[in-house]
């Protein structure tokens, strides 16, 4: 493992990676914290900003374009930005259950699934973790998605949705 590929990457990729790591790290604090107090609110706003920066900075990453400079990941970025708006609107309107559903779904279905695909060979994250064995990125993707599927099945088996 070496941070050199990330440190040598263009600034927009470094910003994107920093914001994504911050969002991944803060997500559980905001989503699963029992008390909905000032800490939840402050960390929640930081998480929203990190998510927005992650989504917005993705539009500067165009080296995996399928339709011009855009790839399916860019659709996820648009959906993430929309989900942030919807989630905040629910919170401001005191529709807390809807706010929780949107934000949990954004974290798990948006951020975590999208994060798995950063392990594709050729991506900076893949080079950080698997410098000489880049094909291991596919193994990592399968493991992350399998863990996600197991989590979803366990939640479904308990009668709760993945976002609950």
Secondary structure as a PSIPRED ss2 file (coil, helix, strand):
# PSIPRED VFORMAT (PSIPRED V4.0)

   1 X C   1.000  0.000  0.000
   2 X C   1.000  0.000  0.000
   3 X C   1.000  0.000  0.000
   4 X H   0.000  1.000  0.000
   5 X H   0.000  1.000  0.000
   6 X H   0.000  1.000  0.000
   7 X H   0.000  1.000  0.000
   8 X C   1.000  0.000  0.000
   9 X C   1.000  0.000  0.000
  10 X C   1.000  0.000  0.000
  11 X H   0.000  1.000  0.000
  12 X H   0.000  1.000  0.000
  13 X H   0.000  1.000  0.000
  14 X H   0.000  1.000  0.000
  15 X H   0.000  1.000  0.000
  16 X H   0.000  1.000  0.000
  17 X H   0.000  1.000  0.000
  18 X H   0.000  1.000  0.000
  19 X H   0.000  1.000  0.000
  20 X H   0.000  1.000  0.000
  21 X H   0.000  1.000  0.000
  22 X H   0.000  1.000  0.000
  23 X H   0.000  1.000  0.000
  24 X H   0.000  1.000  0.000
  25 X H   0.000  1.000  0.000
  26 X H   0.000  1.000  0.000
  27 X H   0.000  1.000  0.000
  28 X H   0.000  1.000  0.000
  29 X H   0.000  1.000  0.000
  30 X H   0.000  1.000  0.000
  31 X H   0.000  1.000  0.000
  32 X H   0.000  1.000  0.000
  33 X C   1.000  0.000  0.000
  34 X C   1.000  0.000  0.000
  35 X C   1.000  0.000  0.000
  36 X C   1.000  0.000  0.000
  37 X C   1.000  0.000  0.000
  38 X H   0.000  1.000  0.000
  39 X H   0.000  1.000  0.000
  40 X H   0.000  1.000  0.000
  41 X H   0.000  1.000  0.000
  42 X H   0.000  1.000  0.000
  43 X H   0.000  1.000  0.000
  44 X H   0.000  1.000  0.000
  45 X H   0.000  1.000  0.000
  46 X H   0.000  1.000  0.000
  47 X H   0.000  1.000  0.000
  48 X H   0.000  1.000  0.000
  49 X H   0.000  1.000  0.000
  50 X H   0.000  1.000  0.000
  51 X H   0.000  1.000  0.000
  52 X H   0.000  1.000  0.000
  53 X H   0.000  1.000  0.000
  54 X H   0.000  1.000  0.000
  55 X H   0.000  1.000  0.000
  56 X H   0.000  1.000  0.000
  57 X H   0.000  1.000  0.000
  58 X H   0.000  1.000  0.000
  59 X C   1.000  0.000  0.000
  60 X C   1.000  0.000  0.000
  61 X C   1.000  0.000  0.000
  62 X C   1.000  0.000  0.000
  63 X C   1.000  0.000  0.000
  64 X C   1.000  0.000  0.000
  65 X C   1.000  0.000  0.000
  66 X C   1.000  0.000  0.000
  67 X E   0.000  0.000  1.000
  68 X C   1.000  0.000  0.000
  69 X C   1.000  0.000  0.000
  70 X E   0.000  0.000  1.000
  71 X C   1.000  0.000  0.000
  72 X H   0.000  1.000  0.000
  73 X H   0.000  1.000  0.000
  74 X H   0.000  1.000  0.000
  75 X H   0.000  1.000  0.000
  76 X H   0.000  1.000  0.000
  77 X H   0.000  1.000  0.000
  78 X H   0.000  1.000  0.000
  79 X H   0.000  1.000  0.000
  80 X H   0.000  1.000  0.000
  81 X H   0.000  1.000  0.000
  82 X H   0.000  1.000  0.000
  83 X H   0.000  1.000  0.000
  84 X H   0.000  1.000  0.000
  85 X H   0.000  1.000  0.000
  86 X H   0.000  1.000  0.000
  87 X H   0.000  1.000  0.000
  88 X H   0.000  1.000  0.000
  89 X H   0.000  1.000  0.000
  90 X H   0.000  1.000  0.000
  91 X H   0.000  1.000  0.000
  92 X H   0.000  1.000  0.000
  93 X C   1.000  0.000  0.000
  94 X C   1.000  0.000  0.000
  95 X C   1.000  0.000  0.000
  96 X H   0.000  1.000  0.000
  97 X H   0.000  1.000  0.000
  98 X H   0.000  1.000  0.000
  99 X H   0.000  1.000  0.000
 100 X H   0.000  1.000  0.000
 101 X H   0.000  1.000  0.000
 102 X H   0.000  1.000  0.000
 103 X H   0.000  1.000  0.000
 104 X H   0.000  1.000  0.000
 105 X H   0.000  1.000  0.000
 106 X H   0.000  1.000  0.000
 107 X H   0.000  1.000  0.000
 108 X H   0.000  1.000  0.000
 109 X H   0.000  1.000  0.000
 110 X H   0.000  1.000  0.000
 111 X H   0.000  1.000  0.000
 112 X H   0.000  1.000  0.000
 113 X H   0.000  1.000  0.000
 114 X H   0.000  1.000  0.000
 115 X H   0.000  1.000  0.000
 116 X H   0.000  1.000  0.000
 117 X H   0.000  1.000  0.000
 118 X H   0.000  1.000  0.000
 119 X H   0.000  1.000  0.000
 120 X C   1.000  0.000  0.000
 121 X C   1.000  0.000  0.000
 122 X C   1.000  0.000  0.000
 123 X C   1.000  0.000  0.000
 124 X H   0.000  1.000  0.000
 125 X H   0.000  1.000  0.000
 126 X H   0.000  1.000  0.000
 127 X H   0.000  1.000  0.000
 128 X H   0.000  1.000  0.000
 129 X H   0.000  1.000  0.000
 130 X C   1.000  0.000  0.000
 131 X C   1.000  0.000  0.000
 132 X C   1.000  0.000  0.000
 133 X C   1.000  0.000  0.000
 134 X C   1.000  0.000  0.000
 135 X C   1.000  0.000  0.000
 136 X H   0.000  1.000  0.000
 137 X H   0.000  1.000  0.000
 138 X H   0.000  1.000  0.000
 139 X H   0.000  1.000  0.000
 140 X H   0.000  1.000  0.000
 141 X H   0.000  1.000  0.000
 142 X H   0.000  1.000  0.000
 143 X H   0.000  1.000  0.000
 144 X H   0.000  1.000  0.000
 145 X H   0.000  1.000  0.000
 146 X H   0.000  1.000  0.000
 147 X H   0.000  1.000  0.000
 148 X H   0.000  1.000  0.000
 149 X H   0.000  1.000  0.000
 150 X H   0.000  1.000  0.000
 151 X H   0.000  1.000  0.000
 152 X H   0.000  1.000  0.000
 153 X H   0.000  1.000  0.000
 154 X H   0.000  1.000  0.000
 155 X H   0.000  1.000  0.000
 156 X H   0.000  1.000  0.000
 157 X H   0.000  1.000  0.000
 158 X C   1.000  0.000  0.000
 159 X C   1.000  0.000  0.000
 160 X C   1.000  0.000  0.000
 161 X C   1.000  0.000  0.000
 162 X C   1.000  0.000  0.000
 163 X C   1.000  0.000  0.000
 164 X C   1.000  0.000  0.000
